[in-house]
Amino acid sequence: MKNYFARTTQERKLLGRVDVLIIILIAAICVGSCVPLFLKKGDVTAKIIYDGETVEEINLSQNEKKFTLEVGRCDIAVEGHEIFFANSPCPDKVCMNAGRLRKSGEFASCVPEKVAIILKGDRKSPDAITY
Amino acid sequence: MARKTALAAMMCALAIAISFLEGLIPTSAFLPPGAKLGFSNIVTMFCVDTLTLPYALCVTLFKALFALMTRGATAGVMSFCGGMLSTFVTYGLFKLKNLDIGYIGIAVCSAVAHNAAQLAVSVVISGTPAIVIYAPVLFASSAVTGILTGILLKIVMPVLKKQNRIITKGVENL
């Protein structure tokens, strides 16, 4: 127990070599994992997941209609190429603050209500085909 | 010991006040939804550095209780798990000798640990492993806010340490 009460204080600088390494590493991971998602061309499909299971898949690129879906206790609205949380009974409203989603790789989730929307690009339409 | 406990109580109040005040700052323009500035992490890091681990864990616990009362059970559990992991990571990094790591690196690691634990909790609560897709966005934002809190910690450290000395030793012993 004594060890826990030992002070750790020592003079410390603001930025060391390890700090720079950490930041570069995080930046590399983020860019590396995000770029493929956002670069995907073709139709955008919205996947609505409730309690770990996909309950609905909507092709947003082809969609022109306006409608609202009830998933759990949340209302998810689809307006043309956009999808968003219209209403949710959760306390912090993170899902609604995520705003309107339209691009591949975008994501919104209401953790207390177990609802998530994930937008994915369609692999079936590649950027270019060479023979 | 009593003075230290009093100081820890003050730090709890400070952490709670900061986390409430930062909630008033609209962050939707420059941070992804769900991400927070994490300024109250400055208080936890200060506690780990000068007040030792048990006190820092107390501050984290009170922060989680505050989140539980004001923002509901999900926020409470997420704050607890995130806070605990980030406090242990901070403690480990402060303890490591011979490592060229500064306040920024510690703050970034602590923020990443906080977000990683919260993401893990939200995967468990929502039963949706697919939301791990959010990890890169969260880690990027924790790198940015970590740099910010690291700089702030470096600035406020001398001031807080002076206050710390006054409270734990008394003005007469300065």
Interface residues (C-beta under 8 A of the other chain):
Chain A: Y4 F5 A6 R7 T8 T9 R12 K13 L14 L15 G16 R17 V18 D19 I22 I23 I26 A27 I29 C30 S33 C34 L37 K47 I49 D51 G52 C90 P91 D92 V94 C95 N97 A98 G99 G105 F107 A108 S109 C110 V111 P112 K114 V115 A116 I118
Chain B: S28 P33 G34 V48 D49 T50 T52 L53 P54 R71 G72 A73 T74 A75 M78 Y91 F94 K95 L99 D100 I101 G102 Y103 I104 G105 V108 C109 V112 S122 I125 S126 G127 T128 P129 A130 I131 I133 Y134 A135 P136 V137 F139 A140 S142 A143 I147 G150 I151 K154
